[in-house]
Amino acid sequence: MTKKSSVVGARSAADWKKSEHHGAGTWLAERLSSLALVPLTLWGAWAAFSIAGGGYDGAVAFVRSPFNAGLLAITIILAAWHMYMGVRVVLEDYFSKEEGRGVYILLTFLLCAAVVIASLGGIYCVYSHTAIAGA
Amino acid sequence: MSPESLKTSATPRRPMSPHLQIWRWHITMAGSILHRATGIASVAGAVAVAAWLVCLALGPDTYAVFLAYAKSPLGLLVWFGLSLAGFVHLTGGLRHMIWDLGGALQPRTASTLTAWSLILGVLLTVAFWAWLFVSGKVSL
């Protein structure tokens, strides 16, 4: 290993590579989240279709079904995780550390987290008949 | 050259992805760029879904404001764009799964697969909206 790095230079694969399996978790998470999102987003399209034109009462009735509320929550959590991983890959490709890559990745994480928190909060309030103060 | 001088000349910057303007156009490259673009556009779709749920939780009055925007011609155009991004990203994802499984990796088959994934994404979007309009759930 040291022999190799002295020939190639300080940044050879041997220097940064931790193991054959390093990074496999991310790769797998990307694939598994997209695999799960295939049926979930198709269900989401069907959900959007059934809610369309139904007004407030129709949308509330939809979210108050335990099956719909649960599936909606799972879809949003997995989509947000998938979004974070995907946007992160794009940012890593186009921005160096000096150009603020870390800050952009952090902002992406915060946006994805905000989507999850707002959505789950909304589902919870509708599902549990909780009135939000002032509304 | 000594290893030391190699080090200083070779280390400053890691190579970055090729930027968009240096590519010659071909369909797998367009599919790759579109997959990223539709993925990023789908982030806006997720924000819209979150906004929908928050407005619903805020009660009938707030939801009426949300619906007024969502049902307007401009709102429908936005939903159309978001659904197009979502469906094209979905079929693009299926294309990547086929590639991950080792299928359609020859230049010719890869191009054909990319073309079909784009066509299917557009067809799903058109079918979805035709269904919405024909059933009378959405109208202009």
Interface residues (C-beta under 8 A of the other chain):
Chain A: S6 V7 G9 A10 R11 R31 S34 L35 L37 V38 T41 L42 A45 A48 F49 A52 G53 G54 G55 Y56 A59 V60 V63 L72 I76 A79 A80 M83 G86 V87 V90 D93 Y94 S96 L111 A114 V115 A118 S119 G121 G122 I123 C125 V126 T130 A131 I132 A135
Chain B: P3 L6 K7 A10 T11 R13 R14 M16 S17 H19 R36 G39 I40 S42 V43 A46 V47 V49 A50 A51 W52 L53 V54 L56 A57 L58 G59 P60 D61 T62 Y63 A64 L67 S83 G86 F87 L90 G93 L94 H96 M97 D100 F128 W131 L132 G136 K137 V138
